[in-house]
Amino acid sequence: MYDVIVRSTLFGVRNADKVLTTNDKGRCLADIGQFTKAFQTVAQLDNALGRGACAAIGKMNNVANRSQILAQAGKGAAWASNHVNPLLIGAAAYRVAVAEDKPQALKREGLGMTSMFIGEALMSTFFNSKLMQNFRNGLNNKYAKSILLILQGITFVAGSIASSTLGYKIGDKLFPQRKQKEENKKILEKALNELKTTTKAMDTQTPKTTLDNKQVSA
């Protein structure tokens, strides 16, 4: 449970930062879902924090029931918390839609998102494996179990970011933007022209050098 709280909160903070500081506004709904998921999970805790969250949710529900707009907003947030991954795919589609080089962006986003989901699937498989279950069950101290779950949440976020970053970097190498292609083409053409000029200059000087050598020999 703690791992869900940690990773939902960290993902929420990271996506909120991207929404506020970049043009990646498509992450907004996924961000709402992640923070809602974190808050809902906190409410399930059997401690003072969890009971406080339950009380807060209860009060918000009472207020929402008096307003149709707030009630629909609450339902929307709850839906978003259960559909974070589709919303992240939607955010990727938004980035493709606003990109200048859409074919390149589509390939790049496809590779980045696929890499991220593969990384997350591998981590989920490992964390839910019998090996990890036996390790958690072997911890008698409840605080040690909580710390382990927190570390799992942090590791999951770090692994997800690393996986997506790797996918995007590979995408940048395999599918450079059209502008970059044009710049590389100009650089290559310039290098070829310089090579041709140098070759012509050498060809022009070669007969003269040969003639000078013959005169010296004579």
C-alpha angles and dihedrals in degrees: 000000000000090000090057091050093048098046095042091050095045092047089047093052092046094049092044089055091051092048092051101039103033138038091257095113092150090082092068097095093043088051091054089050093051095050091045090051091051092049093047091050092049088055089060093059116111096227142077092282092053093047090049091052091049090052091049092050090049092053092047090051091051091052092044092053089063093054125054091203094052091044091054090045090053091050090048092052091048090050091049091052090059095044104045096132095052088048090052089052087050089052089053089051089052090053090052091049094054096040120110093220100044099176090053092045092050092054093044095048092045091054094043096048093043091051090050095050092046091051092048092047091052092049093047090050091051095046091049094045123116089248093061093039091054090046092052092046089052091061108093096182111085091207090055089052091050092049090049091052091048090051089049089054093050091046091050092053093045091047092048092051092046092049094050092044090052091049092049093047091051088047091053090053097044097038110031118186120266091250091053090049090053092048091050090048091052091048091050093047091049091050091049092049091050090049091050091049091050091048092051091049091052092048090051093051096045099076092046092052091049091050092050090051091052091050091050091050091051 
